[in-house]
Amino acid sequence: MSAKFSDRFEFERVLWTQGMTRIAGVDEAGRGPLAGPVVAAAAILPSKWAASGLPPELEGLNDSKQLTAAQREKYFAFLTACPEVQFAIAQVGAGQIDAINILRATHRAMNSALAQLQPAPEHALVDGRPVKTMTVPQTAIVQGDARSYSIAAASVLAKVTRDRLMLEFDRQWPKYGFAEHKGYGTAQHLAAIAAHGPCPIHRRSFAPLKPTQRELF
């Protein structure tokens, strides 16, 4: 663990000392791709882990982008099977992203994940910037997925869920290579769009899929 973020229960600990017990980490995966849904997850970890340390199965838990696919799958399996972890996952598809924009779609997915947690969380720790529409009190944390275990857990849940969805989409539309690039705008993906046009999960509002407006004469 980086000494820079040595206590990754720091933010949870402050809220626990205020009498709160249900602190949800919230994160998303898939804001930038040209295709597929944006996925958000919320995770509530047991407060006793702050004293005992993470279970051995979660040793090394971090921002999902800093982990290998095998590590993410291992953590995902434990988080979703552990009865002491409460979690929820939600997604918003390409059609809704095009209709309301990616920022609103991301926030909608986050709120949908939080709404599935019952009873409702008392506070949310969010990676990045504040979410104006969040339905529970929140603390926004820059680099939160590397500074809070709760957010890191949500990061893993969202990323693995989205990657699995993109593998399924690859089976449905094999010409695009979704299994390799997960919908991001790689050269391979752009070439496939140029050759075959967009498929139903492409975000038509994203460049280069967004049609250019003709000049009026």
C-alpha positions as CSV (number, residue, x, y, z in Angstrom):
1,M,0.0,0.0,0.0
2,S,1.2,3.5,-0.8
3,A,2.3,5.4,2.2
4,K,0.6,8.4,0.6
5,F,-2.8,6.8,1.4
6,S,-1.8,4.7,4.4
7,D,-5.2,4.7,6.0
8,R,-7.8,3.8,3.5
9,F,-10.6,3.8,6.1
10,E,-9.7,7.4,6.9
11,F,-13.0,8.9,5.6
12,E,-15.2,6.1,6.8
13,R,-13.6,6.3,10.2
14,V,-14.6,10.0,10.6
15,L,-18.3,9.2,9.8
16,W,-18.3,6.1,12.0
17,T,-17.2,8.3,15.0
18,Q,-20.2,10.5,14.2
19,G,-22.5,7.5,14.8
20,M,-23.1,6.5,11.2
21,T,-22.9,2.8,10.4
22,R,-24.0,2.6,6.7
23,I,-21.3,4.3,4.7
24,A,-21.4,3.5,1.0
25,G,-18.5,3.9,-1.4
26,V,-19.8,4.8,-4.9
27,D,-17.9,4.6,-8.2
28,E,-18.6,4.1,-11.9
29,A,-17.1,2.4,-15.0
30,G,-17.6,3.3,-18.6
31,R,-18.0,7.1,-18.9
32,G,-15.5,7.4,-21.8
33,P,-16.2,4.5,-24.2
34,L,-18.0,4.9,-27.5
35,A,-20.2,1.9,-26.8
36,G,-22.0,0.1,-24.0
37,P,-23.6,1.2,-20.8
38,V,-22.2,3.2,-17.9
39,V,-22.2,1.1,-14.8
40,A,-22.2,2.3,-11.2
41,A,-21.8,0.3,-8.0
42,A,-22.3,1.1,-4.3
43,A,-20.6,-0.9,-1.5
44,I,-20.9,-0.9,2.3
45,L,-18.0,-2.6,4.1
46,P,-18.2,-3.7,7.8
47,S,-16.7,-1.2,10.2
48,K,-14.9,-3.9,12.1
49,W,-12.5,-4.2,9.1
50,A,-11.0,-0.9,10.1
51,A,-9.7,-2.5,13.3
52,S,-9.0,-6.0,12.1
53,G,-7.7,-5.1,8.6
54,L,-9.1,-6.3,5.4
55,P,-9.7,-10.1,5.0
56,P,-6.8,-11.8,3.3
57,E,-8.9,-12.3,0.2
58,L,-9.0,-8.5,-0.3
59,E,-5.3,-7.9,0.4
60,G,-4.1,-5.3,-2.2
61,L,-7.6,-3.9,-2.9
62,N,-7.2,-0.7,-4.9
63,D,-8.6,1.5,-7.6
64,S,-9.7,-1.1,-10.3
65,K,-7.7,0.7,-13.0
66,Q,-4.5,-0.2,-11.0
67,L,-5.4,-3.9,-10.9
68,T,-5.1,-6.8,-13.4
69,A,-8.2,-8.4,-14.7
70,A,-7.4,-11.5,-12.6
71,Q,-7.1,-9.5,-9.5
72,R,-10.4,-7.7,-10.2
73,E,-12.2,-11.0,-10.7
74,K,-10.8,-12.4,-7.4
75,Y,-11.9,-9.4,-5.4
76,F,-15.3,-9.3,-7.2
77,A,-15.9,-12.9,-6.3
78,F,-15.2,-12.3,-2.6
79,L,-17.1,-9.0,-2.4
80,T,-20.2,-10.5,-3.9
81,A,-20.1,-13.6,-1.8
82,C,-19.2,-12.1,1.6
83,P,-22.4,-11.8,3.7
84,E,-20.9,-8.8,5.6
85,V,-20.5,-6.7,2.4
86,Q,-23.6,-5.0,1.1
87,F,-23.5,-3.9,-2.5
88,A,-25.7,-2.9,-5.4
89,I,-24.9,-2.4,-9.1
90,A,-26.9,-0.4,-11.7
91,Q,-26.4,0.5,-15.4
92,V,-27.7,3.1,-17.9
93,G,-27.5,2.0,-21.5
94,A,-26.4,3.9,-24.7
95,G,-29.9,5.1,-25.6
96,Q,-30.4,6.8,-22.3
97,I,-26.8,8.2,-22.4
98,D,-27.6,9.8,-25.8
99,A,-30.9,11.1,-24.5
100,I,-29.7,12.8,-21.2
101,N,-25.9,13.0,-21.7
102,I,-23.2,10.9,-20.1
103,L,-22.8,12.9,-16.9
104,R,-26.5,12.7,-16.0
105,A,-26.5,9.0,-17.0
106,T,-23.6,8.4,-14.7
107,H,-25.3,10.1,-11.8
108,R,-28.6,8.3,-12.5
109,A,-26.7,4.9,-12.3
110,M,-25.1,6.0,-9.1
111,N,-28.4,6.9,-7.5
112,S,-30.0,3.7,-8.8
113,A,-27.3,1.7,-7.1
114,L,-27.7,3.6,-3.8
115,A,-31.5,3.1,-4.0
116,Q,-31.1,-0.6,-4.0
117,L,-29.3,-0.6,-0.7
118,Q,-31.9,-1.1,2.1
119,P,-32.0,0.4,4.6
120,A,-30.6,3.4,2.8
121,P,-27.0,4.5,3.4
122,E,-26.5,7.4,5.8
123,H,-23.7,8.8,3.7
124,A,-21.9,8.2,0.5
125,L,-18.2,8.5,-0.4
126,V,-17.9,9.4,-4.1
127,D,-14.9,9.2,-6.3
128,G,-14.1,12.5,-8.0
129,R,-16.4,15.5,-8.0
130,P,-19.6,16.0,-6.0
131,V,-22.8,14.7,-7.5
132,K,-25.4,17.4,-7.4
133,T,-28.4,15.0,-7.7
134,M,-27.2,12.4,-5.1
135,T,-30.0,11.3,-3.0
136,V,-28.0,10.8,0.2
137,P,-25.4,13.1,1.9
138,Q,-22.0,12.7,0.3
139,T,-18.3,13.3,0.5
140,A,-16.5,13.7,-2.8
141,I,-12.9,12.5,-2.8
142,V,-10.4,13.2,-5.5
143,Q,-8.6,9.9,-6.2
144,G,-11.2,8.3,-4.0
145,D,-10.8,4.9,-5.4
146,A,-7.2,4.8,-4.2
147,R,-8.0,6.5,-0.9
148,S,-11.0,4.7,0.4
149,Y,-11.5,0.9,0.5
150,S,-15.3,1.4,0.2
151,I,-14.9,3.3,-3.1
152,A,-12.2,0.8,-4.3
153,A,-14.7,-2.0,-3.7
154,A,-17.4,-0.2,-5.7
155,S,-14.8,0.5,-8.4
156,V,-14.1,-3.2,-8.7
157,L,-17.8,-4.2,-8.7
158,A,-18.6,-1.6,-11.5
159,K,-15.5,-2.4,-13.6
160,V,-16.0,-6.2,-13.6
161,T,-19.7,-6.0,-14.2
162,R,-19.1,-3.7,-17.2
163,D,-16.3,-5.8,-18.6
164,R,-18.5,-8.9,-18.5
165,L,-21.3,-7.0,-20.3
166,M,-18.9,-6.0,-23.0
167,L,-17.8,-9.7,-23.4
168,E,-21.5,-10.6,-23.9
169,F,-21.9,-7.8,-26.5
170,D,-18.8,-9.1,-28.3
171,R,-20.7,-12.4,-28.8
172,Q,-23.7,-10.5,-30.1
173,W,-21.7,-8.2,-32.4
174,P,-18.3,-9.9,-33.0
175,K,-17.2,-7.5,-35.8
176,Y,-16.4,-4.7,-33.4
177,G,-13.9,-6.3,-31.0
178,F,-15.7,-5.3,-27.8
179,A,-13.9,-8.1,-25.9
180,E,-10.5,-6.4,-26.5
181,H,-11.3,-2.7,-26.2
182,K,-14.5,-2.8,-24.1
183,G,-16.0,0.0,-26.2
184,Y,-13.2,2.5,-26.0
185,G,-12.2,4.4,-29.0
186,T,-9.1,2.4,-30.1
187,A,-7.9,2.4,-33.6
188,Q,-9.3,-1.1,-34.0
189,H,-12.7,0.0,-32.8
190,L,-12.8,3.1,-35.0
191,A,-11.8,1.0,-38.0
192,A,-14.7,-1.4,-37.3
193,I,-17.2,1.5,-37.0
194,A,-15.9,2.9,-40.3
195,A,-16.3,-0.5,-42.0
196,H,-19.6,-1.6,-40.5
197,G,-21.3,1.5,-39.1
198,P,-22.6,1.7,-35.5
199,C,-24.5,-1.1,-33.8
200,P,-27.3,-0.8,-31.2
201,I,-25.0,-0.3,-28.2
202,H,-23.0,2.6,-29.8
203,R,-23.4,6.0,-28.3
204,R,-24.6,8.1,-31.2
205,S,-24.0,11.4,-29.3
206,F,-20.3,10.7,-28.9
207,A,-17.7,11.8,-31.5
208,P,-16.9,10.3,-34.0
209,L,-20.4,8.8,-34.1
210,K,-22.2,12.1,-33.7
211,P,-23.2,13.3,-37.2
212,T,-21.6,16.5,-38.3
213,Q,-24.1,19.3,-39.0
214,R,-24.2,20.3,-42.6
215,E,-23.5,23.9,-43.5
216,L,-26.6,25.8,-44.6
217,F,-26.4,27.7,-47.8
